[in-house]
Amino acid sequence: MFEQLSDKLRSTFRNLSGKGRLSEDNIAEAMREVRVALLEADVSLEVARTFVGKVRERAIGREVLGSLTPGQAVIRVVQEELEALMGSANDALDLAARPPAVILVAGLQGAGKTTTVGKLARRLIEREKKSVLVVSADVYRPAAIRQLETVAGSVGAAFHPSDPSESPLDIVEGALTQARRSGADVLIVDTAGRLHVDGELMQEVQAIHAAIDPVETLFVVDAMTGQDAVNSARAFDEALPLTGVILTKTDGDARGGAALSIRAVTGKPIKFLGIGEGMDALEAFHPDRLASRILGMGDVLSLVEEVEAKVDRQKAEKLAKKLVKGKEFDLDDFREQMLQMQNMGGMAGMLDKLPGMDRVPQKALDRVGDRQVAQTIAIINSMTPHERRFPAVLRGSRKKRIAAGSGTQVQDVNRLLKQFMQMQKMMKRMKKKGGMRAMMQQMKGGGMPGMPF
């Protein structure tokens, strides 16, 4: 998300940073470029105009023109205004109510509501240690009920059965009764969607809201619909007391206009971003971190949290202990590192959070992309257990067989073996320098050894 906006803003600020002194003309020109960049990112005209006005007002004052590094001062002003535009800080879910805390999820059809309910349930179960019950009040699409039942099973949430012959009100009241009897901490209600905002949809969701009095009313919207997302959020906010928004499909949205406009237009915070199809692909929305990422400064805090949440600590500790005992790092270990990386959203998602990655040549990034990670796993999977433990036995005929089995070329196998040998040497050097003890300490903090980058 924000690729187009990020590229244009970085180009504008590189030009500013290269000037020893700034004039009002320099700033006015830069602000014109920022305004165009925001509009091309599908930010609403009203929001873009207000944002640029605030930045310009601060930029032509002493705060910038009196600075020893005016170019950097402008960037700081833009970052702070981006944070303010998106909400300054993360708005966490309010689950302090007497159990069960009820979360109502609303939105248009096709936005990914049901999948988002599953992602949210998984997050609450794994990160908040909550017991979660989910229910579908979508009596118009029997497939939606079956989908939620399947999703609930996959994330470990309890499911309250519903049927198209029942009324939505009866369904949610029955689910609330079950949640109270079973002692569930959270009840998540998935409501019916429509292809567009209509009166019937609003009346139904308003009646459900009145019946269950949720502590959170979340609007789920597809980020890729741009200003339509903002308009539908505004319509729902007028009908319901929304407490927040979840933007889905942000991994496919290169513009990001909805994320920059929704808070300003509706006054409601974005609470989560859907960043992929997996049930773990739901990320808390941190305006300060996202502003930093837009400006090419990375998001190390989110990366650390992701590592702590998604790395299999037991496997990491097992590898560290193995190396402490003097056993060699083998191809099975290398494969495990790659699988852990995929579990964290892939190499591309991780690199995006590192500062300065916008200055790395695209050719270099292509060599460490997600396709290469998947290819590495496929090649190692095509080896026998003996070959993984003792890579030295890999010669011409074996390499040909492995290449054929993994759908690659022999040179790809050779490239992997070269990378593996470099990793193996690094592990040996760490052991000689006493690094294994530090690695064991790192595991206690949720770190991950042997990351191949």
C-alpha positions as CSV (number, residue, x, y, z in Angstrom):
1,M,0.0,0.0,0.0
2,F,1.0,3.6,-0.7
3,E,3.7,2.6,-3.2
4,Q,2.7,5.4,-5.7
5,L,2.4,8.0,-3.0
6,S,5.6,7.0,-1.3
7,D,7.6,7.2,-4.5
8,K,6.3,10.7,-5.3
9,L,6.8,12.1,-1.8
10,R,10.3,10.7,-1.5
11,S,11.3,12.3,-4.9
12,T,9.9,15.6,-3.7
13,F,11.7,15.5,-0.4
14,R,15.0,14.4,-2.0
15,N,14.9,17.6,-4.0
16,L,14.2,19.7,-0.9
17,S,16.9,18.0,1.2
18,G,19.4,18.8,-1.5
19,K,19.0,22.6,-1.0
20,G,21.0,24.3,1.7
21,R,18.3,27.0,2.2
22,L,14.6,27.0,1.5
23,S,12.5,29.9,0.3
24,E,8.7,30.2,0.3
25,D,8.8,29.5,-3.5
26,N,10.7,26.2,-2.9
27,I,8.1,25.2,-0.3
28,A,5.1,26.3,-2.5
29,E,6.5,24.2,-5.4
30,A,7.0,21.2,-3.1
31,M,3.4,21.6,-1.7
32,R,2.0,21.5,-5.3
33,E,3.8,18.2,-5.9
34,V,2.5,16.8,-2.6
35,R,-1.1,17.9,-3.4
36,V,-0.8,16.2,-6.8
37,A,0.6,13.0,-5.2
38,L,-2.2,12.9,-2.7
39,L,-4.9,13.3,-5.4
40,E,-3.3,10.6,-7.6
41,A,-3.3,8.3,-4.5
42,D,-7.1,8.8,-4.5
43,V,-7.2,11.0,-1.4
44,S,-10.3,13.2,-1.5
45,L,-9.9,16.8,-2.8
46,E,-11.1,18.2,0.5
47,V,-8.7,16.2,2.6
48,A,-5.7,16.8,0.3
49,R,-6.4,20.6,0.3
50,T,-6.6,20.8,4.1
51,F,-3.5,18.6,4.6
52,V,-1.4,20.7,2.2
53,G,-2.7,23.9,3.8
54,K,-1.6,22.8,7.3
55,V,1.9,21.7,6.1
56,R,2.4,24.9,4.1
57,E,1.4,27.0,7.1
58,R,4.0,25.3,9.4
59,A,6.6,25.0,6.7
60,I,6.9,28.8,6.0
61,G,7.3,29.6,9.7
62,R,10.4,29.6,11.9
63,E,10.0,25.9,12.5
64,V,11.3,25.2,9.0
65,L,12.9,28.3,7.5
66,G,14.8,28.9,10.7
67,S,16.1,25.3,10.9
68,L,19.7,24.4,10.2
69,T,18.3,21.5,8.1
70,P,15.2,22.9,6.5
71,G,14.7,20.0,4.1
72,Q,14.6,17.5,7.0
73,A,12.3,19.9,9.0
74,V,9.8,19.9,6.1
75,I,9.8,16.1,6.1
76,R,9.2,16.0,9.9
77,V,6.3,18.4,9.5
78,V,4.8,16.2,6.8
79,Q,5.2,13.1,8.9
80,E,3.5,14.7,11.9
81,E,0.6,15.9,9.8
82,L,0.2,12.5,8.2
83,E,0.0,11.0,11.7
84,A,-2.6,13.6,12.7
85,L,-4.6,13.0,9.5
86,M,-4.7,9.2,10.2
87,G,-5.4,9.5,13.9
88,S,-2.0,10.0,15.7
89,A,-2.1,6.7,17.6
90,N,-3.6,3.2,17.4
91,D,-7.2,2.8,18.7
92,A,-7.3,-0.6,20.4
93,L,-10.5,-2.5,20.7
94,D,-12.5,-1.7,23.9
95,L,-13.0,-5.1,25.5
96,A,-13.1,-3.9,29.1
97,A,-16.9,-4.5,29.3
98,R,-18.4,-7.3,31.4
99,P,-18.2,-10.5,29.3
100,P,-19.3,-11.2,26.7
101,A,-18.0,-8.1,25.0
102,V,-20.0,-7.9,21.8
103,I,-18.4,-6.8,18.5
104,L,-20.8,-6.0,15.6
105,V,-19.2,-6.2,12.1
106,A,-21.0,-4.5,9.2
107,G,-20.1,-3.6,5.6
108,L,-21.0,-4.1,2.0
109,Q,-21.0,-7.5,0.2
110,G,-17.6,-8.4,-1.2
111,A,-15.5,-6.4,1.3
112,G,-14.3,-9.5,3.1
113,K,-16.4,-9.3,6.2
114,T,-16.7,-13.0,7.0
115,T,-13.0,-13.6,6.5
116,T,-12.2,-10.5,8.6
117,V,-14.4,-11.9,11.4
118,G,-12.2,-15.0,11.4
119,K,-9.0,-13.0,11.4
120,L,-10.2,-10.9,14.2
121,A,-11.3,-14.0,16.2
122,R,-7.8,-15.5,15.7
123,R,-6.1,-12.4,16.8
124,L,-8.2,-12.1,20.0
125,I,-7.6,-15.8,20.8
126,E,-3.9,-15.8,20.2
127,R,-2.8,-12.4,21.3
128,E,-5.4,-11.4,23.8
129,K,-6.0,-14.9,25.2
130,K,-9.8,-14.5,24.8
131,S,-12.4,-17.1,24.3
132,V,-14.4,-16.1,21.2
133,L,-17.9,-17.1,19.9
134,V,-18.9,-16.0,16.3
135,V,-22.3,-16.0,14.7
136,S,-23.6,-15.1,11.2
137,A,-26.8,-13.1,10.9
138,D,-26.6,-13.2,7.1
139,V,-29.8,-15.2,6.3
140,Y,-29.7,-14.1,2.7
141,R,-26.6,-16.1,1.8
142,P,-26.6,-19.7,3.3
143,A,-23.0,-20.0,1.9
144,A,-22.0,-17.1,4.2
145,I,-23.1,-19.1,7.3
146,R,-21.2,-22.2,6.2
147,Q,-18.2,-20.1,5.4
148,L,-18.1,-18.6,8.9
149,E,-18.5,-22.0,10.4
150,T,-15.5,-23.2,8.4
151,V,-13.4,-20.1,9.3
152,A,-14.3,-20.4,13.0
153,G,-13.1,-24.0,13.0
154,S,-9.8,-23.1,11.4
155,V,-9.0,-20.4,14.0
156,G,-10.3,-22.2,17.1
157,A,-13.4,-20.0,17.7
158,A,-16.7,-21.4,18.9
159,F,-19.6,-21.1,16.4
160,H,-23.2,-20.4,17.1
161,P,-25.3,-22.2,14.4
162,S,-27.8,-20.2,12.4
163,D,-30.3,-20.9,9.7
164,P,-31.8,-18.9,6.8
165,S,-35.3,-19.7,8.1
166,E,-34.6,-17.7,11.3
167,S,-34.8,-13.9,11.7
168,P,-31.5,-12.0,12.1
169,L,-32.7,-10.7,15.5
170,D,-33.5,-14.2,16.8
171,I,-30.1,-15.4,15.7
172,V,-28.1,-12.7,17.4
173,E,-30.2,-12.9,20.6
174,G,-29.7,-16.7,20.7
175,A,-25.9,-16.2,20.2
176,L,-25.8,-13.7,23.0
177,T,-27.5,-16.2,25.3
178,Q,-25.1,-18.9,24.3
179,A,-22.1,-16.6,24.9
180,R,-23.3,-15.8,28.4
181,R,-24.0,-19.5,29.3
182,S,-20.6,-20.7,27.9
183,G,-18.6,-17.9,29.5
184,A,-17.2,-16.5,26.2
185,D,-15.2,-13.4,26.6
186,V,-16.1,-12.0,23.2
187,L,-19.1,-12.5,20.8
188,I,-18.4,-11.4,17.2
189,V,-21.6,-10.8,15.1
190,D,-21.2,-11.0,11.3
191,T,-24.1,-9.1,9.6
192,A,-25.5,-9.3,6.1
193,G,-24.0,-7.2,3.3
194,R,-25.4,-5.7,0.2
195,L,-23.9,-4.7,-3.1
196,H,-24.7,-1.1,-2.3
197,V,-25.9,1.0,0.6
198,D,-29.7,0.7,0.9
199,G,-32.5,1.5,3.4
200,E,-33.4,-2.2,4.1
201,L,-29.8,-3.0,5.0
202,M,-29.5,-0.1,7.3
203,Q,-32.8,-0.8,9.1
204,E,-31.8,-4.4,9.7
205,V,-28.3,-3.6,11.0
206,Q,-29.7,-0.8,13.2
207,A,-32.2,-3.3,14.7
208,I,-29.5,-5.8,15.4
209,H,-27.3,-3.1,17.0
210,A,-30.2,-2.0,19.3
211,A,-30.8,-5.6,20.4
212,I,-27.2,-6.5,21.4
213,D,-25.7,-3.1,22.3
214,P,-22.2,-3.9,21.1
215,V,-19.1,-2.3,22.7
216,E,-17.5,-2.2,19.2
217,T,-19.3,-1.5,15.9
218,L,-16.7,-2.0,13.1
219,F,-17.2,-1.2,9.5
220,V,-15.3,-3.4,7.1
221,V,-14.5,-1.9,3.7
222,D,-12.3,-2.8,0.7
223,A,-9.4,-0.4,0.5
224,M,-9.2,-0.9,-3.3
225,T,-12.5,0.9,-3.8
226,G,-10.8,4.2,-2.9
227,Q,-13.3,7.1,-2.5
228,D,-16.2,4.7,-2.7
229,A,-14.8,3.2,0.5
230,V,-14.9,6.6,2.1
231,N,-18.4,7.3,0.9
232,S,-19.8,4.0,2.2
233,A,-18.0,4.5,5.5
234,R,-19.7,7.9,5.8
235,A,-23.2,6.4,5.0
236,F,-22.8,3.7,7.6
237,D,-21.5,6.2,10.2
238,E,-24.7,8.2,9.7
239,A,-26.8,5.1,10.4
240,L,-24.7,3.4,13.1
241,P,-22.6,4.6,16.0
242,L,-19.4,3.2,14.4
243,T,-16.4,2.8,16.7
244,G,-13.9,2.0,14.0
245,V,-13.1,0.8,10.5
246,I,-11.2,-2.2,9.2
247,L,-9.6,-1.7,5.8
248,T,-9.3,-5.0,3.8
249,K,-7.2,-5.9,0.8
250,T,-4.6,-3.3,1.5
251,D,-1.9,-5.5,0.1
252,G,-3.5,-5.0,-3.4
253,D,-4.0,-1.2,-3.0
254,A,-1.0,0.7,-4.3
255,R,-2.7,4.1,-3.7
256,G,-3.9,4.2,-0.1
257,G,-6.3,7.0,-0.5
258,A,-9.0,5.4,1.7
259,A,-6.6,5.0,4.6
260,L,-5.7,8.7,4.4
261,S,-9.2,10.0,4.0
262,I,-11.5,7.9,6.2
263,R,-10.5,9.3,9.5
264,A,-10.7,12.9,8.3
265,V,-14.1,12.4,6.6
266,T,-15.9,10.2,9.2
267,G,-13.9,11.0,12.4
268,K,-13.7,7.3,13.0
269,P,-10.4,5.5,13.6
270,I,-9.0,2.8,11.4
271,K,-8.4,0.0,13.8
272,F,-7.0,-2.8,11.6
273,L,-5.6,-3.4,8.1
274,G,-6.2,-6.7,6.2
275,I,-2.8,-7.4,4.6
276,G,-3.4,-10.7,2.9
277,E,-5.6,-13.8,2.5
278,G,-4.2,-15.8,5.5
279,M,-6.1,-15.9,8.8
280,D,-3.1,-14.2,10.4
281,A,-3.0,-11.4,7.9
282,L,-4.6,-8.7,10.1
283,E,-2.4,-5.9,11.3
284,A,-3.2,-3.2,14.0
285,F,-3.3,0.2,12.4
286,H,-0.6,2.5,13.8
287,P,-0.7,5.9,12.1
288,D,2.7,6.9,13.3
289,R,4.3,3.8,12.0
290,L,2.5,4.0,8.7
291,A,3.5,7.6,8.2
292,S,7.1,6.6,8.8
293,R,6.7,3.8,6.2
294,I,5.2,6.2,3.6
295,L,8.2,8.4,3.9
296,G,10.7,5.6,3.6
297,M,11.8,5.4,7.2
298,G,10.6,1.9,7.8
299,D,8.5,0.4,10.6
300,V,10.9,-1.6,12.8
301,L,8.5,-1.8,15.7
302,S,5.8,-3.6,13.7
303,L,8.5,-6.0,12.3
304,V,9.7,-6.8,15.9
305,E,6.1,-7.4,17.0
306,E,5.5,-9.6,14.0
307,V,8.6,-11.7,14.7
308,E,7.5,-12.1,18.4
309,A,4.0,-13.1,17.4
310,K,4.7,-15.4,14.5
311,V,8.0,-17.1,15.0
312,D,7.8,-20.6,16.4
313,R,9.9,-20.1,19.6
314,Q,10.2,-23.8,20.3
315,K,11.7,-24.5,16.9
316,A,14.0,-21.5,17.2
317,E,15.2,-22.7,20.6
318,K,15.7,-26.2,19.3
319,L,18.0,-24.9,16.5
320,A,19.9,-22.7,19.0
321,K,20.5,-25.7,21.3
322,K,21.5,-27.9,18.4
323,L,24.2,-25.4,17.4
324,V,25.4,-24.9,21.0
325,K,26.1,-28.7,21.1
326,G,28.3,-28.3,18.1
327,K,26.0,-29.9,15.5
328,E,26.1,-28.4,12.0
329,F,23.4,-26.1,10.6
330,D,21.9,-28.3,7.8
331,L,19.5,-27.8,4.9
332,D,16.5,-28.8,7.0
333,D,17.4,-25.9,9.3
334,F,17.7,-23.6,6.3
335,R,14.3,-24.7,5.0
336,E,12.8,-24.1,8.5
337,Q,14.1,-20.5,8.4
338,M,12.4,-19.9,5.0
339,L,9.1,-21.4,6.3
340,Q,9.2,-19.1,9.3
341,M,9.8,-16.2,6.9
342,Q,6.7,-17.1,4.9
343,N,4.7,-17.3,8.1
344,M,5.6,-13.7,8.8
345,G,4.1,-12.5,5.5
346,G,7.0,-13.2,3.2
347,M,10.2,-11.4,2.4
348,A,8.5,-8.5,0.7
349,G,6.4,-7.7,3.7
350,M,9.4,-7.8,6.0
351,L,11.7,-5.7,3.7
352,D,8.9,-3.0,3.4
353,K,9.2,-2.4,7.2
354,L,13.0,-1.9,7.1
355,P,14.3,1.7,6.9
356,G,16.1,2.8,3.8
357,M,14.7,0.0,1.6
358,D,13.5,2.5,-0.9
359,R,17.2,3.2,-1.8
360,V,18.0,-0.5,-2.5
361,P,18.1,-1.2,-6.3
362,Q,15.1,-3.2,-7.5
363,K,17.4,-5.9,-9.0
364,A,18.8,-6.5,-5.5
365,L,15.3,-6.8,-4.1
366,D,14.3,-9.2,-6.9
367,R,17.0,-11.6,-5.8
368,V,15.6,-11.9,-2.3
369,G,11.9,-11.8,-3.1
370,D,9.1,-14.2,-2.1
371,R,9.4,-16.2,-5.3
372,Q,13.0,-17.0,-4.4
373,V,12.0,-18.1,-0.9
374,A,9.3,-20.4,-2.3
375,Q,11.8,-21.8,-4.9
376,T,14.3,-22.5,-2.1
377,I,11.7,-24.4,-0.1
378,A,10.7,-26.4,-3.2
379,I,14.4,-27.3,-4.0
380,I,15.1,-28.5,-0.4
381,N,11.8,-30.5,-0.4
382,S,13.0,-32.4,-3.5
383,M,16.1,-33.7,-1.6
384,T,16.3,-36.8,0.4
385,P,16.7,-36.6,4.2
386,H,20.3,-37.8,3.8
387,E,21.0,-35.1,1.3
388,R,19.6,-32.4,3.5
389,R,21.8,-33.5,6.4
390,F,24.9,-34.0,4.3
391,P,24.9,-31.5,1.4
392,A,28.4,-32.5,0.4
393,V,27.0,-35.6,-1.3
394,L,25.2,-33.4,-3.9
395,R,26.9,-34.0,-7.3
396,G,25.8,-33.7,-10.9
397,S,23.2,-36.5,-11.2
398,R,21.6,-35.7,-7.8
399,K,21.4,-32.0,-8.7
400,K,19.7,-32.8,-12.0
401,R,17.1,-35.0,-10.2
402,I,16.5,-32.3,-7.6
403,A,16.1,-29.6,-10.3
404,A,13.6,-31.8,-12.2
405,G,11.7,-32.5,-9.0
406,S,11.4,-28.9,-8.0
407,G,10.7,-27.5,-11.5
408,T,14.0,-25.5,-11.4
409,Q,17.4,-25.5,-13.2
410,V,20.6,-27.0,-12.0
411,Q,22.1,-23.4,-11.6
412,D,19.2,-22.6,-9.2
413,V,20.2,-25.6,-7.1
414,N,23.9,-24.4,-7.2
415,R,22.8,-20.9,-6.2
416,L,20.9,-22.3,-3.2
417,L,23.9,-24.4,-2.1
418,K,26.1,-21.4,-2.3
419,Q,23.7,-19.4,-0.1
420,F,23.5,-22.3,2.3
421,M,27.3,-22.6,2.6
422,Q,27.5,-18.8,3.4
423,M,24.9,-19.3,6.1
424,Q,26.7,-22.3,7.5
425,K,30.0,-20.4,7.7
426,M,28.2,-17.5,9.5
427,M,26.8,-20.0,12.1
428,K,30.3,-21.4,12.7
429,R,31.8,-18.0,13.2
430,M,29.0,-17.2,15.7
431,K,29.9,-20.3,17.6
432,K,33.6,-19.5,17.8
433,K,32.9,-16.0,19.0
434,G,30.5,-17.2,21.7
435,G,27.5,-16.0,19.7
436,M,25.5,-19.1,20.5
437,R,25.0,-18.0,24.0
438,A,23.7,-14.7,22.8
439,M,21.5,-16.5,20.4
440,M,20.0,-18.5,23.2
441,Q,19.3,-15.2,25.1
442,Q,17.7,-13.8,22.0
443,M,15.3,-16.8,21.8
444,K,14.0,-15.9,25.3
445,G,13.0,-12.5,23.9
446,G,11.2,-14.1,20.9
447,G,14.0,-13.5,18.4
448,M,14.9,-15.8,15.5
449,P,18.4,-17.1,14.6
450,G,19.8,-17.5,11.2
451,M,17.5,-15.1,9.3
452,P,18.9,-15.3,5.8
453,F,19.2,-11.5,5.1
